[in-house]
Amino acid sequence: MIGRVSQLDAALQAKLEQRDLIVFDGECVLCSGFFRFMLRRDHSRRFAFATAQSPLGQSLYQALGLPTDDFETNLVVTEGRIHGHLDAFAAAMGASGWPWRLLGGVKFLPRSIKMPLYRLIARNRFRIFGRYDQCMIPDAPLRARFAPDGF
């Protein structure tokens, strides 16, 4: 866990609207694939979404002391907790239906395994999966799933 929503300033807390949130790098093919995967499986509409490049994403990364130009992690906010790295993936999967929920078990891996594994993937994601030339622009129906200032 990186932090708690309650530790953010009041204006940023208000933008989160008491909803769970997934913040992803809109230029990263792997990260955008994670977004699309979650979007298809979030039948209850539990999650709102935001790109890391958006005003909301930038505010969150800055408030958490994370780089705002090289997004080393997606962020997943569930139940007032802000998760990063492999724990973000675990939190999102844990909130998904079966059988995907089982993947949430990666949160129990020792940090000494999780962090090197995550960093290896994060450092090489553009080389392996590619990069979009620009951040995605959602159409009107998809835009409704994004948090305010989330794209």
HELIX and SHEET records of a PDB file:
HELIX    1   1 VAL A    5  GLN A    7  5                                   3    
HELIX    2   2 ALA A   10  LEU A   16  1                                   7    
HELIX    3   3 VAL A   29  ARG A   41  1                                  13    
HELIX    4   4 PRO A   55  ALA A   63  1                                   9    
HELIX    5   5 HIS A   85  GLY A   94  1                                  10    
HELIX    6   6 TRP A  100  PHE A  108  5                                   9    
HELIX    7   7 ARG A  111  PHE A  129  1                                  19    
HELIX    8   8 ALA A  140  ARG A  143  1                                   4    
SHEET    1   A 5 GLY A   3  ARG A   4  0                                        
SHEET    2   A 5 ARG A  81  GLY A  84 -1                                        
SHEET    3   A 5 LEU A  75  THR A  78 -1                                        
SHEET    4   A 5 ASP A  20  PHE A  24 -1                                        
SHEET    5   A 5 PHE A  47  THR A  51  1                                        
END                                                                             
